[in-house]
Amino acid sequence: MPTAEQVRNKVLRMMAKAFKITTNEDETIFLWHESAACTVNVIDWDKEKEGRNTLVQVTAPILWNVTRTPAVYEWVATEGQKYYIGHIACNLSNTAGETNIEFEHHLLGDNLDEPELTTTVIQMLVEANKLDEELQKKFGGKRTADL
């Protein structure tokens, strides 16, 4: 089974072929579409089980520093779970009383193919780009493009 480094190299090749990307020192892959951004990370996962050694995490931040309210959590728990690819999650920000809203999806990396990865990334970027303005009007916060 491939290592996380081998899968990361494969993901880099696939992503560079399909998108304009950048990386940082911890090997996170970044890409943008209009007001939205997406990150792709490869991590070790369940090395004891055949075919489950690596996990590819795809994340598209939607809003940053949103005030935590019941309405935010209700939307995330209901409307934010209706997607075929990915789901919406609230992740605590560094500021008390605030949350970051993100679109997240995970793929098994060991046998990942290019159409699966690129479809996931495109779908998440398009939806995040649409949702950032819609949700900012409802809940406030900052879009990735506003940072």
Phi and psi in degrees as a GROMACS rama.xvg file:
@    title "Ramachandran Plot"
@    xaxis  label "Phi"
@    yaxis  label "Psi"
@TYPE xy
-71.8853  154.235  PRO-2
-84.9613  167.468  THR-3
-59.9272  -38.5669  ALA-4
-63.7656  -41.8744  GLU-5
-64.6861  -42.5706  GLN-6
-67.0429  -40.1273  VAL-7
-59.3672  -43.8037  ARG-8
-62.9734  -41.1063  ASN-9
-63.3724  -44.9975  LYS-10
-62.5983  -42.971  VAL-11
-57.4628  -45.6726  LEU-12
-61.4095  -46.2378  ARG-13
-64.1725  -43.5207  MET-14
-67.7882  -42.2928  MET-15
-65.5148  -30.1632  ALA-16
-70.1697  -35.89  LYS-17
-98.8592  -23.6739  ALA-18
-140.171  163.427  PHE-19
-87.2035  115.723  LYS-20
-122.155  163.559  ILE-21
-134.167  161.739  THR-22
-132.318  163.341  THR-23
-119.744  -174.728  ASN-24
-64.1327  -25.9474  GLU-25
-92.3822  13.7073  ASP-26
70.3003  22.0497  GLU-27
-73.3342  136.667  THR-28
-96.5304  131.284  ILE-29
-119.035  142.853  PHE-30
-150.156  159.2  LEU-31
-129.886  153.274  TRP-32
-146.084  110.306  HIS-33
52.1121  -115.715  GLU-34
-90.8572  -0.115876  SER-35
-107.21  155.756  ALA-36
-129.913  164.169  ALA-37
-145.349  142.367  CYS-38
-119.191  148.213  THR-39
-130.464  124.923  VAL-40
-126.29  146.983  ASN-41
-115.898  129.081  VAL-42
-131.346  156.025  ILE-43
-66.8443  146.621  ASP-44
-129.758  -101.095  TRP-45
-110.181  80.6829  ASP-46
-65.4619  -16.0748  LYS-47
-81.1366  -13.8125  GLU-48
-113.889  129.718  LYS-49
-56.227  129.297  GLU-50
82.4012  3.95809  GLY-51
-130.542  41.2926  ARG-52
-81.7699  -28.4323  ASN-53
-132.806  153.703  THR-54
-129.741  135.744  LEU-55
-104.95  117.62  VAL-56
-99.6362  121.192  GLN-57
-113.41  123.139  VAL-58
-132.291  132.974  THR-59
-124.07  102.411  ALA-60
-60.7885  137.005  PRO-61
-104.239  -53.8096  ILE-62
-138.989  146.78  LEU-63
-114.606  149.044  TRP-64
55.2098  51.0492  ASN-65
-91.1378  134.265  VAL-66
-64.1672  130.46  THR-67
-70.9791  120.458  ARG-68
-139.122  159.555  THR-69
-57.2111  -35.2124  PRO-70
-64.4062  -40.0263  ALA-71
-61.6977  -50.5467  VAL-72
-66.4532  -34.1863  TYR-73
-64.7641  -44.5707  GLU-74
-62.3971  -45.4733  TRP-75
-62.0521  -41.5962  VAL-76
-73.2577  -21.6683  ALA-77
-111.34  -75.3711  THR-78
-61.4795  -34.6705  GLU-79
-74.5434  -2.13923  GLY-80
-109.782  8.49992  GLN-81
-93.2323  9.21997  LYS-82
-90.1073  144.176  TYR-83
-73.8161  -35.9759  TYR-84
-115.713  118.015  ILE-85
84.86  169.748  GLY-86
-148.264  159.967  HIS-87
-92.6202  141.157  ILE-88
-137.582  153.029  ALA-89
-102.574  128.771  CYS-90
-124.846  132.691  ASN-91
-59.4148  138.465  LEU-92
-87.8775  179.774  SER-93
-78.7076  -6.45265  ASN-94
-105.764  129.672  THR-95
-57.3566  138.494  ALA-96
81.3777  5.48483  GLY-97
-123.764  157.655  GLU-98
-134.496  158.258  THR-99
-107.823  134.949  ASN-100
-101.834  126.284  ILE-101
-133.728  151.827  GLU-102
-96.8305  126.933  PHE-103
-130.945  147.347  GLU-104
-154.667  145.966  HIS-105
-125.129  139.954  HIS-106
-125.818  145.021  LEU-107
-68.7443  130.901  LEU-108
-91.2139  -22.7637  GLY-109
-58.6478  -38.7909  ASP-110
-122.68  29.0676  ASN-111
-64.3061  136.972  LEU-112
-114.327  161.835  ASP-113
-60.973  -46.8702  GLU-114
-60.681  -36.5873  PRO-115
-63.2805  -46.8548  GLU-116
-67.9784  -48.9791  LEU-117
-66.7128  -37.7371  THR-118
-61.8863  -43.4749  THR-119
-61.2691  -49.295  THR-120
-63.0272  -46.1462  VAL-121
-60.7483  -48.2618  ILE-122
-59.0826  -44.2316  GLN-123
-69.0289  -40.0689  MET-124
-64.775  -44.1046  LEU-125
-62.5694  -46.1257  VAL-126
-66.8003  -42.8753  GLU-127
-62.2863  -39.5406  ALA-128
-63.3306  -36.5701  ASN-129
-75.7235  -43.8073  LYS-130
-72.7404  -28.9929  LEU-131
-60.2468  -43.3305  ASP-132
-72.3667  -42.5223  GLU-133
-60.403  -48.1493  GLU-134
-75.1992  -28.937  LEU-135
-63.3604  -37.6546  GLN-136
-64.6491  -35.4575  LYS-137
-79.6333  -43.0838  LYS-138
-121.288  -6.18006  PHE-139
81.9174  -155.247  GLY-140
86.7225  -177.237  GLY-141
-118.669  137.028  LYS-142
-75.664  159.047  ARG-143
-56.074  -39.6189  THR-144
-65.0357  -20.3467  ALA-145
-87.4479  -7.4842  ASP-146
